[in-house]
Amino acid sequence: MRVRLRPAHSPEQLAHIYDTPHNHSQWADHRIRVQMTIAFASYFGEINRVADLSAGDATIINAINAKEKYIGDFAPRYELTGPIDDTIELIPEVDLFICSETIEHLDDPEATLVKIRAKTKAIIVTTPDGETNNHNAEHYWGWDTQGVSELLTSVGFTPTIFSRVDFLNPTSTYNYQIWGAK
C-alpha cells in the first residue's frame, strides 16, 4: 500500500515548516526508533563514509563510527542545507546513507531515492508504518511494509534487513518500519 496524503507544500511553506532541525529526543517512540536505526548501521560492517542529509539534530549519524560524515538538513544548521535533492549532488559516494523519517516528506520519493542510489552502497530507511491519515502536515506519503519494499526495489536497492517497531500505547503517534538495503 502507498497513499498520497496531501499535495506538496510551496517553498515558502517548507521554509516555515523546517525552520529548525528536528529534535529526535522529544518523544519516547522517536528515541527508540533512533536507537534501532543506529543499531541497524552495524549490519553494514565497517563504514568509512556516511551521509544523512535530513539529519535533524544529527543524533543518528553522530553515533555511527565513520571516518567521513556528510551531515545536512532542509532546516539551516549545517554546511549542507536545503532540499535533499540539491544537497545530494554535493557529496561524494558513501558507504551508507541514512534516510530516517524522510521519504514520507518527499514530493517525489522515487526521484530522490534514485539520486541517493547513485551515491551509496547501502541505505537505511525509516518511515511510519501504515500511515493513512493526514494528521501530520509534513507528511506527503504513507506506506505499509510492502509499499516500502517495492519502492526500494524499484529504485535499485535490494532490501536485506527489516524491523517493525510497534507501540501498544495508544498515545504513540506511529508504528515504524526500519529497512536496510544494499
VMD Tcl script that builds the backbone (N, CA, C; Angstrom):
set m [mol new atoms 546]
animate dup $m
set s [atomselect $m all]
$s set {name element resname resid chain x y z} {
  {N N MET 1 A 0.826 -1.175 0.000}
  {CA C MET 1 A 0.000 0.000 0.000}
  {C C MET 1 A 0.878 1.249 0.000}
  {N N ARG 2 A 0.438 2.211 -0.759}
  {CA C ARG 2 A 1.049 3.531 -0.775}
  {C C ARG 2 A -0.081 4.536 -0.938}
  {N N VAL 3 A -0.099 5.576 -0.078}
  {CA C VAL 3 A -1.171 6.549 -0.077}
  {C C VAL 3 A -0.579 7.952 -0.140}
  {N N ARG 4 A -1.066 8.754 -1.081}
  {CA C ARG 4 A -0.703 10.175 -1.115}
  {C C ARG 4 A -1.573 10.873 -0.081}
  {N N LEU 5 A -0.945 11.519 0.895}
  {CA C LEU 5 A -1.677 12.143 1.988}
  {C C LEU 5 A -2.059 13.590 1.715}
  {N N ARG 6 A -1.239 14.292 0.906}
  {CA C ARG 6 A -1.515 15.705 0.612}
  {C C ARG 6 A -0.628 16.150 -0.540}
  {N N PRO 7 A -1.002 17.241 -1.181}
  {CA C PRO 7 A -0.128 17.808 -2.219}
  {C C PRO 7 A 1.114 18.435 -1.579}
  {N N ALA 8 A 2.114 18.663 -2.404}
  {CA C ALA 8 A 3.371 19.259 -1.929}
  {C C ALA 8 A 3.158 20.690 -1.468}
  {N N HIS 9 A 3.951 21.088 -0.494}
  {CA C HIS 9 A 3.939 22.464 0.002}
  {C C HIS 9 A 4.762 23.355 -0.917}
  {N N SER 10 A 4.517 24.632 -0.867}
  {CA C SER 10 A 5.316 25.606 -1.613}
  {C C SER 10 A 6.679 25.749 -0.927}
  {N N PRO 11 A 7.675 26.280 -1.639}
  {CA C PRO 11 A 8.974 26.529 -0.991}
  {C C PRO 11 A 8.862 27.419 0.252}
  {N N GLU 12 A 7.977 28.391 0.225}
  {CA C GLU 12 A 7.784 29.265 1.381}
  {C C GLU 12 A 7.200 28.492 2.571}
  {N N GLN 13 A 6.238 27.639 2.296}
  {CA C GLN 13 A 5.658 26.822 3.357}
  {C C GLN 13 A 6.708 25.883 3.946}
  {N N LEU 14 A 7.530 25.276 3.082}
  {CA C LEU 14 A 8.583 24.374 3.562}
  {C C LEU 14 A 9.583 25.110 4.438}
  {N N ALA 15 A 9.962 26.307 4.045}
  {CA C ALA 15 A 10.910 27.097 4.847}
  {C C ALA 15 A 10.339 27.375 6.234}
  {N N HIS 16 A 9.037 27.579 6.312}
  {CA C HIS 16 A 8.401 27.811 7.607}
  {C C HIS 16 A 8.330 26.510 8.418}
  {N N ILE 17 A 7.932 25.415 7.778}
  {CA C ILE 17 A 7.801 24.122 8.455}
  {C C ILE 17 A 9.155 23.650 8.990}
  {N N TYR 18 A 10.196 23.812 8.183}
  {CA C TYR 18 A 11.516 23.308 8.538}
  {C C TYR 18 A 12.470 24.447 8.885}
  {N N ASP 19 A 12.029 25.328 9.754}
  {CA C ASP 19 A 12.886 26.461 10.117}
  {C C ASP 19 A 13.975 26.074 11.112}
  {N N THR 20 A 13.784 24.964 11.841}
  {CA C THR 20 A 14.816 24.452 12.741}
  {C C THR 20 A 14.898 22.936 12.588}
  {N N PRO 21 A 16.084 22.347 12.805}
  {CA C PRO 21 A 16.205 20.889 12.709}
  {C C PRO 21 A 15.359 20.175 13.761}
  {N N HIS 22 A 14.864 19.016 13.393}
  {CA C HIS 22 A 14.039 18.192 14.271}
  {C C HIS 22 A 14.858 17.700 15.459}
  {N N ASN 23 A 14.251 17.703 16.638}
  {CA C ASN 23 A 14.882 17.181 17.847}
  {C C ASN 23 A 14.418 15.743 18.040}
  {N N HIS 24 A 15.317 14.775 17.852}
  {CA C HIS 24 A 14.960 13.356 17.922}
  {C C HIS 24 A 14.636 12.870 19.328}
  {N N SER 25 A 14.999 13.607 20.358}
  {CA C SER 25 A 14.805 13.108 21.717}
  {C C SER 25 A 13.486 13.554 22.338}
  {N N GLN 26 A 12.672 14.245 21.598}
  {CA C GLN 26 A 11.460 14.834 22.154}
  {C C GLN 26 A 10.423 13.800 22.597}
  {N N TRP 27 A 10.266 12.699 21.877}
  {CA C TRP 27 A 9.249 11.706 22.187}
  {C C TRP 27 A 9.884 10.331 22.396}
  {N N ALA 28 A 9.314 9.537 23.289}
  {CA C ALA 28 A 9.852 8.210 23.610}
  {C C ALA 28 A 9.907 7.319 22.370}
  {N N ASP 29 A 8.861 7.350 21.523}
  {CA C ASP 29 A 8.867 6.488 20.335}
  {C C ASP 29 A 9.989 6.896 19.372}
  {N N HIS 30 A 10.298 8.181 19.295}
  {CA C HIS 30 A 11.401 8.632 18.443}
  {C C HIS 30 A 12.737 8.164 19.006}
  {N N ARG 31 A 12.903 8.221 20.326}
  {CA C ARG 31 A 14.168 7.784 20.922}
  {C C ARG 31 A 14.426 6.313 20.625}
  {N N ILE 32 A 13.406 5.495 20.701}
  {CA C ILE 32 A 13.569 4.063 20.411}
  {C C ILE 32 A 13.892 3.857 18.934}
  {N N ARG 33 A 13.168 4.535 18.047}
  {CA C ARG 33 A 13.446 4.409 16.610}
  {C C ARG 33 A 14.866 4.838 16.299}
  {N N VAL 34 A 15.325 5.912 16.890}
  {CA C VAL 34 A 16.681 6.398 16.659}
  {C C VAL 34 A 17.701 5.339 17.098}
  {N N GLN 35 A 17.519 4.762 18.270}
  {CA C GLN 35 A 18.461 3.747 18.754}
  {C C GLN 35 A 18.461 2.509 17.852}
  {N N MET 36 A 17.298 2.107 17.368}
  {CA C MET 36 A 17.238 0.960 16.455}
  {C C MET 36 A 17.901 1.286 15.118}
  {N N THR 37 A 17.733 2.508 14.643}
  {CA C THR 37 A 18.370 2.920 13.390}
  {C C THR 37 A 19.886 2.884 13.530}
  {N N ILE 38 A 20.382 3.363 14.646}
  {CA C ILE 38 A 21.821 3.317 14.911}
  {C C ILE 38 A 22.295 1.868 14.939}
  {N N ALA 39 A 21.541 0.995 15.584}
  {CA C ALA 39 A 21.911 -0.423 15.636}
  {C C ALA 39 A 21.926 -1.048 14.237}
  {N N PHE 40 A 20.996 -0.646 13.374}
  {CA C PHE 40 A 20.971 -1.175 12.007}
  {C C PHE 40 A 22.271 -0.871 11.266}
  {N N ALA 41 A 22.888 0.263 11.541}
  {CA C ALA 41 A 24.121 0.635 10.846}
  {C C ALA 41 A 25.204 -0.414 11.033}
  {N N SER 42 A 25.226 -1.086 12.185}
  {CA C SER 42 A 26.258 -2.103 12.428}
  {C C SER 42 A 26.111 -3.298 11.488}
  {N N TYR 43 A 24.930 -3.512 10.944}
  {CA C TYR 43 A 24.704 -4.599 9.987}
  {C C TYR 43 A 25.594 -4.455 8.756}
  {N N PHE 44 A 25.928 -3.234 8.396}
  {CA C PHE 44 A 26.670 -2.970 7.166}
  {C C PHE 44 A 28.184 -3.010 7.357}
  {N N GLY 45 A 28.660 -3.400 8.531}
  {CA C GLY 45 A 30.088 -3.553 8.770}
  {C C GLY 45 A 30.805 -2.221 8.863}
  {N N GLU 46 A 32.057 -2.220 8.449}
  {CA C GLU 46 A 32.869 -1.004 8.526}
  {C C GLU 46 A 32.315 0.054 7.578}
  {N N ILE 47 A 32.135 1.231 8.116}
  {CA C ILE 47 A 31.603 2.353 7.338}
  {C C ILE 47 A 32.646 3.459 7.353}
  {N N ASN 48 A 33.205 3.752 6.185}
  {CA C ASN 48 A 34.183 4.833 6.093}
  {C C ASN 48 A 33.519 6.187 5.856}
  {N N ARG 49 A 32.494 6.190 4.995}
  {CA C ARG 49 A 31.776 7.428 4.671}
  {C C ARG 49 A 30.286 7.199 4.870}
  {N N VAL 50 A 29.662 8.128 5.604}
  {CA C VAL 50 A 28.230 8.050 5.849}
  {C C VAL 50 A 27.628 9.428 5.585}
  {N N ALA 51 A 26.402 9.432 5.079}
  {CA C ALA 51 A 25.696 10.691 4.822}
  {C C ALA 51 A 24.305 10.622 5.413}
  {N N ASP 52 A 23.864 11.761 5.935}
  {CA C ASP 52 A 22.488 11.956 6.365}
  {C C ASP 52 A 22.151 13.402 6.039}
  {N N LEU 53 A 21.349 13.594 4.996}
  {CA C LEU 53 A 21.024 14.940 4.526}
  {C C LEU 53 A 19.648 15.404 4.987}
  {N N SER 54 A 19.060 14.633 5.877}
  {CA C SER 54 A 17.841 15.038 6.584}
  {C C SER 54 A 18.063 14.695 8.051}
  {N N ALA 55 A 19.178 15.176 8.570}
  {CA C ALA 55 A 19.736 14.715 9.840}
  {C C ALA 55 A 19.025 15.220 11.087}
  {N N GLY 56 A 18.186 16.231 10.965}
  {CA C GLY 56 A 17.583 16.771 12.188}
  {C C GLY 56 A 18.676 17.226 13.134}
  {N N ASP 57 A 18.669 16.694 14.350}
  {CA C ASP 57 A 19.705 17.078 15.319}
  {C C ASP 57 A 20.975 16.236 15.194}
  {N N ALA 58 A 21.053 15.390 14.176}
  {CA C ALA 58 A 22.229 14.578 13.827}
  {C C ALA 58 A 22.552 13.488 14.849}
  {N N THR 59 A 21.598 13.105 15.676}
  {CA C THR 59 A 21.825 12.053 16.663}
  {C C THR 59 A 22.264 10.751 16.007}
  {N N ILE 60 A 21.593 10.360 14.926}
  {CA C ILE 60 A 21.885 9.069 14.297}
  {C C ILE 60 A 23.273 9.073 13.674}
  {N N ILE 61 A 23.553 9.998 12.791}
  {CA C ILE 61 A 24.835 9.990 12.086}
  {C C ILE 61 A 26.002 10.193 13.058}
  {N N ASN 62 A 25.813 10.987 14.088}
  {CA C ASN 62 A 26.898 11.205 15.045}
  {C C ASN 62 A 27.199 9.979 15.892}
  {N N ALA 63 A 26.271 9.031 15.970}
  {CA C ALA 63 A 26.500 7.796 16.721}
  {C C ALA 63 A 27.181 6.718 15.884}
  {N N ILE 64 A 27.315 6.958 14.586}
  {CA C ILE 64 A 27.931 5.970 13.692}
  {C C ILE 64 A 29.420 6.267 13.590}
  {N N ASN 65 A 30.225 5.228 13.806}
  {CA C ASN 65 A 31.676 5.369 13.726}
  {C C ASN 65 A 32.089 5.336 12.258}
  {N N ALA 66 A 32.397 6.496 11.722}
  {CA C ALA 66 A 32.825 6.611 10.324}
  {C C ALA 66 A 33.900 7.680 10.232}
  {N N LYS 67 A 34.818 7.508 9.281}
  {CA C LYS 67 A 35.904 8.479 9.095}
  {C C LYS 67 A 35.390 9.798 8.534}
  {N N GLU 68 A 34.433 9.723 7.606}
  {CA C GLU 68 A 33.889 10.926 6.979}
  {C C GLU 68 A 32.374 10.934 7.131}
  {N N LYS 69 A 31.858 12.094 7.536}
  {CA C LYS 69 A 30.418 12.247 7.707}
  {C C LYS 69 A 29.949 13.467 6.930}
  {N N TYR 70 A 28.868 13.283 6.188}
  {CA C TYR 70 A 28.252 14.367 5.425}
  {C C TYR 70 A 26.875 14.591 6.037}
  {N N ILE 71 A 26.751 15.712 6.740}
  {CA C ILE 71 A 25.547 15.992 7.518}
  {C C ILE 71 A 24.842 17.205 6.927}
  {N N GLY 72 A 23.550 17.067 6.708}
  {CA C GLY 72 A 22.759 18.172 6.190}
  {C C GLY 72 A 21.316 18.062 6.620}
  {N N ASP 73 A 20.556 19.077 6.295}
  {CA C ASP 73 A 19.139 19.098 6.613}
  {C C ASP 73 A 18.497 20.217 5.800}
  {N N PHE 74 A 17.203 20.146 5.622}
  {CA C PHE 74 A 16.490 21.239 4.967}
  {C C PHE 74 A 16.596 22.496 5.820}
  {N N ALA 75 A 16.405 22.325 7.130}
  {CA C ALA 75 A 16.497 23.450 8.060}
  {C C ALA 75 A 17.943 23.917 8.174}
  {N N PRO 76 A 18.167 25.207 8.286}
  {CA C PRO 76 A 19.533 25.713 8.409}
  {C C PRO 76 A 20.197 25.278 9.717}
  {N N ARG 77 A 21.386 24.791 9.620}
  {CA C ARG 77 A 22.222 24.447 10.765}
  {C C ARG 77 A 23.557 23.890 10.293}
  {N N TYR 78 A 23.540 23.216 9.182}
  {CA C TYR 78 A 24.712 22.511 8.690}
  {C C TYR 78 A 25.239 23.156 7.407}
  {N N GLU 79 A 26.458 22.789 7.056}
  {CA C GLU 79 A 27.038 23.290 5.808}
  {C C GLU 79 A 26.176 22.886 4.610}
  {N N LEU 80 A 25.646 21.666 4.661}
  {CA C LEU 80 A 24.773 21.178 3.591}
  {C C LEU 80 A 23.323 21.459 4.002}
  {N N THR 81 A 22.786 22.572 3.546}
  {CA C THR 81 A 21.441 22.998 3.925}
  {C C THR 81 A 20.584 23.149 2.675}
  {N N GLY 82 A 19.360 22.643 2.767}
  {CA C GLY 82 A 18.422 22.774 1.670}
  {C C GLY 82 A 17.780 21.448 1.342}
  {N N PRO 83 A 17.018 21.406 0.255}
  {CA C PRO 83 A 16.347 20.169 -0.139}
  {C C PRO 83 A 17.365 19.063 -0.421}
  {N N ILE 84 A 17.035 17.876 0.005}
  {CA C ILE 84 A 17.919 16.721 -0.177}
  {C C ILE 84 A 18.237 16.498 -1.662}
  {N N ASP 85 A 17.292 16.828 -2.545}
  {CA C ASP 85 A 17.535 16.659 -3.979}
  {C C ASP 85 A 18.675 17.542 -4.473}
  {N N ASP 86 A 18.926 18.648 -3.780}
  {CA C ASP 86 A 20.037 19.540 -4.134}
  {C C ASP 86 A 21.318 19.142 -3.412}
  {N N THR 87 A 21.219 18.871 -2.112}
  {CA C THR 87 A 22.432 18.596 -1.334}
  {C C THR 87 A 23.064 17.255 -1.688}
  {N N ILE 88 A 22.290 16.309 -2.195}
  {CA C ILE 88 A 22.857 15.005 -2.588}
  {C C ILE 88 A 23.922 15.190 -3.664}
  {N N GLU 89 A 23.762 16.199 -4.487}
  {CA C GLU 89 A 24.728 16.461 -5.560}
  {C C GLU 89 A 26.070 16.949 -5.023}
  {N N LEU 90 A 26.121 17.391 -3.774}
  {CA C LEU 90 A 27.319 17.995 -3.198}
  {C C LEU 90 A 28.208 17.017 -2.433}
  {N N ILE 91 A 27.785 15.746 -2.347}
  {CA C ILE 91 A 28.575 14.783 -1.586}
  {C C ILE 91 A 29.188 13.737 -2.514}
  {N N PRO 92 A 30.301 13.114 -2.067}
  {CA C PRO 92 A 30.867 12.016 -2.846}
  {C C PRO 92 A 30.079 10.724 -2.588}
  {N N GLU 93 A 30.474 9.646 -3.218}
  {CA C GLU 93 A 29.851 8.358 -2.935}
  {C C GLU 93 A 30.158 7.960 -1.500}
  {N N VAL 94 A 29.168 7.380 -0.830}
  {CA C VAL 94 A 29.312 6.972 0.560}
  {C C VAL 94 A 29.021 5.480 0.706}
  {N N ASP 95 A 29.450 4.935 1.836}
  {CA C ASP 95 A 29.164 3.527 2.129}
  {C C ASP 95 A 27.736 3.337 2.611}
  {N N LEU 96 A 27.219 4.330 3.344}
  {CA C LEU 96 A 25.893 4.228 3.928}
  {C C LEU 96 A 25.214 5.584 3.903}
  {N N PHE 97 A 23.948 5.583 3.515}
  {CA C PHE 97 A 23.127 6.788 3.511}
  {C C PHE 97 A 21.986 6.571 4.494}
  {N N ILE 98 A 21.814 7.494 5.418}
  {CA C ILE 98 A 20.728 7.433 6.398}
  {C C ILE 98 A 19.558 8.260 5.866}
  {N N CYS 99 A 18.404 7.649 5.824}
  {CA C CYS 99 A 17.203 8.317 5.336}
  {C C CYS 99 A 16.092 8.050 6.363}
  {N N SER 100 A 16.274 8.617 7.554}
  {CA C SER 100 A 15.378 8.346 8.667}
  {C C SER 100 A 14.260 9.373 8.727}
  {N N GLU 101 A 13.027 8.869 8.634}
  {CA C GLU 101 A 11.842 9.715 8.672}
  {C C GLU 101 A 11.948 10.823 7.630}
  {N N THR 102 A 12.222 10.404 6.396}
  {CA C THR 102 A 12.450 11.343 5.300}
  {C C THR 102 A 11.524 11.103 4.118}
  {N N ILE 103 A 11.395 9.847 3.676}
  {CA C ILE 103 A 10.694 9.597 2.407}
  {C C ILE 103 A 9.242 10.051 2.435}
  {N N GLU 104 A 8.626 10.045 3.606}
  {CA C GLU 104 A 7.223 10.491 3.696}
  {C C GLU 104 A 7.092 11.998 3.516}
  {N N HIS 105 A 8.227 12.712 3.575}
  {CA C HIS 105 A 8.242 14.174 3.412}
  {C C HIS 105 A 8.555 14.607 1.978}
  {N N LEU 106 A 8.855 13.671 1.100}
  {CA C LEU 106 A 9.315 13.993 -0.253}
  {C C LEU 106 A 8.160 13.990 -1.251}
  {N N ASP 107 A 8.120 14.991 -2.112}
  {CA C ASP 107 A 7.081 15.034 -3.138}
  {C C ASP 107 A 7.251 13.887 -4.131}
  {N N ASP 108 A 8.490 13.594 -4.506}
  {CA C ASP 108 A 8.775 12.520 -5.465}
  {C C ASP 108 A 9.838 11.601 -4.875}
  {N N PRO 109 A 9.435 10.698 -3.973}
  {CA C PRO 109 A 10.427 9.860 -3.302}
  {C C PRO 109 A 11.237 8.988 -4.254}
  {N N GLU 110 A 10.639 8.527 -5.352}
  {CA C GLU 110 A 11.412 7.717 -6.307}
  {C C GLU 110 A 12.578 8.510 -6.879}
  {N N ALA 111 A 12.320 9.729 -7.326}
  {CA C ALA 111 A 13.381 10.542 -7.933}
  {C C ALA 111 A 14.507 10.803 -6.930}
  {N N THR 112 A 14.143 11.093 -5.689}
  {CA C THR 112 A 15.163 11.335 -4.667}
  {C C THR 112 A 15.952 10.072 -4.376}
  {N N LEU 113 A 15.266 8.944 -4.251}
  {CA C LEU 113 A 15.967 7.693 -3.965}
  {C C LEU 113 A 16.857 7.252 -5.121}
  {N N VAL 114 A 16.499 7.569 -6.351}
  {CA C VAL 114 A 17.368 7.283 -7.499}
  {C C VAL 114 A 18.674 8.073 -7.354}
  {N N LYS 115 A 18.570 9.337 -6.949}
  {CA C LYS 115 A 19.775 10.149 -6.741}
  {C C LYS 115 A 20.622 9.590 -5.598}
  {N N ILE 116 A 19.967 9.164 -4.537}
  {CA C ILE 116 A 20.688 8.573 -3.403}
  {C C ILE 116 A 21.350 7.274 -3.833}
  {N N ARG 117 A 20.636 6.449 -4.606}
  {CA C ARG 117 A 21.179 5.160 -5.053}
  {C C ARG 117 A 22.479 5.350 -5.825}
  {N N ALA 118 A 22.549 6.413 -6.605}
  {CA C ALA 118 A 23.749 6.698 -7.387}
  {C C ALA 118 A 24.934 7.099 -6.507}
  {N N LYS 119 A 24.676 7.442 -5.240}
  {CA C LYS 119 A 25.726 7.934 -4.345}
  {C C LYS 119 A 26.077 6.985 -3.200}
  {N N THR 120 A 25.394 5.843 -3.080}
  {CA C THR 120 A 25.640 4.998 -1.911}
  {C C THR 120 A 25.644 3.511 -2.232}
  {N N LYS 121 A 26.374 2.785 -1.399}
  {CA C LYS 121 A 26.389 1.324 -1.478}
  {C C LYS 121 A 25.209 0.729 -0.714}
  {N N ALA 122 A 24.776 1.435 0.346}
  {CA C ALA 122 A 23.710 0.916 1.210}
  {C C ALA 122 A 22.906 2.080 1.784}
  {N N ILE 123 A 21.701 1.753 2.229}
  {CA C ILE 123 A 20.810 2.772 2.783}
  {C C ILE 123 A 20.054 2.192 3.971}
  {N N ILE 124 A 19.775 3.058 4.923}
  {CA C ILE 124 A 18.824 2.745 5.992}
  {C C ILE 124 A 17.659 3.718 5.822}
  {N N VAL 125 A 16.454 3.175 5.760}
  {CA C VAL 125 A 15.234 3.971 5.608}
  {C C VAL 125 A 14.319 3.656 6.784}
  {N N THR 126 A 13.827 4.692 7.436}
  {CA C THR 126 A 12.760 4.513 8.421}
  {C C THR 126 A 11.603 5.412 8.003}
  {N N THR 127 A 10.403 4.935 8.273}
  {CA C THR 127 A 9.197 5.694 7.952}
  {C C THR 127 A 8.042 5.136 8.775}
  {N N PRO 128 A 7.018 5.941 9.036}
  {CA C PRO 128 A 5.852 5.380 9.717}
  {C C PRO 128 A 5.297 4.180 8.933}
  {N N ASP 129 A 4.736 3.240 9.647}
  {CA C ASP 129 A 4.185 2.037 9.023}
  {C C ASP 129 A 2.669 2.140 8.952}
  {N N GLY 130 A 2.158 2.161 7.732}
  {CA C GLY 130 A 0.717 2.135 7.531}
  {C C GLY 130 A -0.006 3.446 7.761}
  {N N GLU 131 A 0.705 4.558 7.677}
  {CA C GLU 131 A 0.067 5.861 7.871}
  {C C GLU 131 A -0.923 6.117 6.722}
  {N N THR 132 A -2.172 6.379 7.069}
  {CA C THR 132 A -3.188 6.622 6.044}
  {C C THR 132 A -3.985 7.894 6.307}
  {N N ASN 133 A -3.658 8.608 7.371}
  {CA C ASN 133 A -4.399 9.832 7.676}
  {C C ASN 133 A -3.549 11.042 7.305}
  {N N ASN 134 A -4.100 12.187 7.482}
  {CA C ASN 134 A -3.347 13.394 7.140}
  {C C ASN 134 A -3.138 14.282 8.366}
  {N N HIS 135 A -2.891 13.654 9.525}
  {CA C HIS 135 A -2.721 14.413 10.765}
  {C C HIS 135 A -1.389 15.155 10.831}
  {N N ASN 136 A -0.377 14.675 10.156}
  {CA C ASN 136 A 0.922 15.339 10.189}
  {C C ASN 136 A 1.080 16.147 8.906}
  {N N ALA 137 A 1.034 17.454 9.019}
  {CA C ALA 137 A 1.071 18.340 7.853}
  {C C ALA 137 A 2.366 18.234 7.061}
  {N N GLU 138 A 3.411 17.643 7.638}
  {CA C GLU 138 A 4.690 17.496 6.951}
  {C C GLU 138 A 4.731 16.275 6.028}
  {N N HIS 139 A 3.865 15.302 6.250}
  {CA C HIS 139 A 3.927 14.042 5.510}
  {C C HIS 139 A 3.095 14.094 4.231}
  {N N TYR 140 A 3.745 13.773 3.116}
  {CA C TYR 140 A 3.056 13.685 1.820}
  {C C TYR 140 A 2.585 12.262 1.517}
  {N N TRP 141 A 3.272 11.256 2.098}
  {CA C TRP 141 A 3.035 9.858 1.743}
  {C C TRP 141 A 2.902 8.976 2.978}
  {N N GLY 142 A 2.171 7.880 2.805}
  {CA C GLY 142 A 2.107 6.813 3.793}
  {C C GLY 142 A 2.286 5.479 3.083}
  {N N TRP 143 A 3.008 4.549 3.731}
  {CA C TRP 143 A 3.279 3.222 3.153}
  {C C TRP 143 A 3.077 2.147 4.190}
  {N N ASP 144 A 2.718 0.964 3.718}
  {CA C ASP 144 A 2.856 -0.223 4.545}
  {C C ASP 144 A 4.198 -0.859 4.170}
  {N N THR 145 A 4.521 -1.990 4.774}
  {CA C THR 145 A 5.838 -2.591 4.543}
  {C C THR 145 A 6.019 -3.040 3.089}
  {N N GLN 146 A 4.990 -3.580 2.484}
  {CA C GLN 146 A 5.102 -3.989 1.082}
  {C C GLN 146 A 5.378 -2.781 0.198}
  {N N GLY 147 A 4.729 -1.661 0.493}
  {CA C GLY 147 A 4.933 -0.449 -0.291}
  {C C GLY 147 A 6.366 0.050 -0.224}
  {N N VAL 148 A 6.978 0.031 0.962}
  {CA C VAL 148 A 8.365 0.482 1.089}
  {C C VAL 148 A 9.308 -0.504 0.406}
  {N N SER 149 A 9.064 -1.794 0.572}
  {CA C SER 149 A 9.891 -2.799 -0.100}
  {C C SER 149 A 9.858 -2.602 -1.613}
  {N N GLU 150 A 8.678 -2.380 -2.156}
  {CA C GLU 150 A 8.538 -2.148 -3.600}
  {C C GLU 150 A 9.224 -0.856 -4.025}
  {N N LEU 151 A 9.118 0.190 -3.211}
  {CA C LEU 151 A 9.776 1.456 -3.506}
  {C C LEU 151 A 11.292 1.274 -3.570}
  {N N LEU 152 A 11.865 0.643 -2.556}
  {CA C LEU 152 A 13.317 0.432 -2.533}
  {C C LEU 152 A 13.777 -0.400 -3.733}
  {N N THR 153 A 13.057 -1.456 -4.018}
  {CA C THR 153 A 13.403 -2.332 -5.140}
  {C C THR 153 A 13.291 -1.596 -6.471}
  {N N SER 154 A 12.273 -0.762 -6.616}
  {CA C SER 154 A 12.039 -0.062 -7.885}
  {C C SER 154 A 13.160 0.918 -8.234}
  {N N VAL 155 A 13.907 1.387 -7.231}
  {CA C VAL 155 A 14.986 2.345 -7.495}
  {C C VAL 155 A 16.363 1.685 -7.452}
  {N N GLY 156 A 16.394 0.353 -7.370}
  {CA C GLY 156 A 17.667 -0.367 -7.491}
  {C C GLY 156 A 18.283 -0.871 -6.206}
  {N N PHE 157 A 17.602 -0.731 -5.084}
  {CA C PHE 157 A 18.106 -1.290 -3.831}
  {C C PHE 157 A 17.576 -2.707 -3.643}
  {N N THR 158 A 18.331 -3.514 -2.907}
  {CA C THR 158 A 17.882 -4.839 -2.506}
  {C C THR 158 A 17.720 -4.837 -0.993}
  {N N PRO 159 A 16.481 -4.870 -0.506}
  {CA C PRO 159 A 16.291 -4.907 0.944}
  {C C PRO 159 A 16.965 -6.139 1.553}
  {N N THR 160 A 17.696 -5.926 2.651}
  {CA C THR 160 A 18.449 -7.019 3.267}
  {C C THR 160 A 18.149 -7.206 4.753}
  {N N ILE 161 A 17.579 -6.194 5.396}
  {CA C ILE 161 A 17.242 -6.294 6.818}
  {C C ILE 161 A 16.032 -5.398 7.062}
  {N N PHE 162 A 15.154 -5.863 7.948}
  {CA C PHE 162 A 13.905 -5.145 8.199}
  {C C PHE 162 A 13.463 -5.372 9.634}
  {N N SER 163 A 12.842 -4.354 10.212}
  {CA C SER 163 A 12.201 -4.500 11.516}
  {C C SER 163 A 11.038 -3.524 11.591}
  {N N ARG 164 A 10.035 -3.927 12.325}
  {CA C ARG 164 A 8.916 -3.051 12.661}
  {C C ARG 164 A 9.012 -2.718 14.131}
  {N N VAL 165 A 8.629 -1.517 14.480}
  {CA C VAL 165 A 8.545 -1.112 15.882}
  {C C VAL 165 A 7.085 -0.773 16.138}
  {N N ASP 166 A 6.421 -1.629 16.877}
  {CA C ASP 166 A 5.005 -1.427 17.194}
  {C C ASP 166 A 4.870 -0.941 18.628}
  {N N PHE 167 A 4.156 0.144 18.801}
  {CA C PHE 167 A 3.890 0.694 20.121}
  {C C PHE 167 A 2.451 0.370 20.499}
  {N N LEU 168 A 2.282 -0.287 21.613}
  {CA C LEU 168 A 0.947 -0.682 22.055}
  {C C LEU 168 A 0.255 0.426 22.837}
  {N N ASN 169 A 1.003 1.438 23.197}
  {CA C ASN 169 A 0.464 2.584 23.919}
  {C C ASN 169 A -0.336 3.452 22.941}
  {N N PRO 170 A -1.596 3.700 23.204}
  {CA C PRO 170 A -2.417 4.482 22.263}
  {C C PRO 170 A -1.959 5.928 22.100}
  {N N THR 171 A -1.081 6.422 22.966}
  {CA C THR 171 A -0.604 7.795 22.808}
  {C C THR 171 A 0.550 7.894 21.811}
  {N N SER 172 A 1.120 6.757 21.404}
  {CA C SER 172 A 2.168 6.790 20.386}
  {C C SER 172 A 1.537 7.125 19.045}
  {N N THR 173 A 2.133 8.071 18.350}
  {CA C THR 173 A 1.562 8.552 17.100}
  {C C THR 173 A 1.693 7.528 15.984}
  {N N TYR 174 A 2.851 6.875 15.893}
  {CA C TYR 174 A 3.123 5.966 14.779}
  {C C TYR 174 A 3.769 4.689 15.255}
  {N N ASN 175 A 3.584 3.641 14.461}
  {CA C ASN 175 A 4.467 2.486 14.467}
  {C C ASN 175 A 5.451 2.743 13.341}
  {N N TYR 176 A 6.640 2.171 13.437}
  {CA C TYR 176 A 7.687 2.460 12.464}
  {C C TYR 176 A 8.154 1.201 11.762}
  {N N GLN 177 A 8.650 1.400 10.549}
  {CA C GLN 177 A 9.349 0.348 9.836}
  {C C GLN 177 A 10.767 0.846 9.552}
  {N N ILE 178 A 11.717 -0.053 9.738}
  {CA C ILE 178 A 13.126 0.266 9.540}
  {C C ILE 178 A 13.687 -0.728 8.528}
  {N N TRP 179 A 14.307 -0.216 7.493}
  {CA C TRP 179 A 14.845 -1.019 6.397}
  {C C TRP 179 A 16.333 -0.770 6.218}
  {N N GLY 180 A 17.048 -1.818 5.911}
  {CA C GLY 180 A 18.422 -1.712 5.441}
  {C C GLY 180 A 18.457 -2.352 4.068}
  {N N ALA 181 A 19.140 -1.735 3.140}
  {CA C ALA 181 A 19.177 -2.250 1.767}
  {C C ALA 181 A 20.538 -1.958 1.156}
  {N N LYS 182 A 20.928 -2.831 0.246}
  {CA C LYS 182 A 22.189 -2.652 -0.490}
  {C C LYS 182 A 21.877 -2.460 -1.961}
}
mol reanalyze $m
mol bondsrecalc $m
mol representation Tube
mol addrep $m
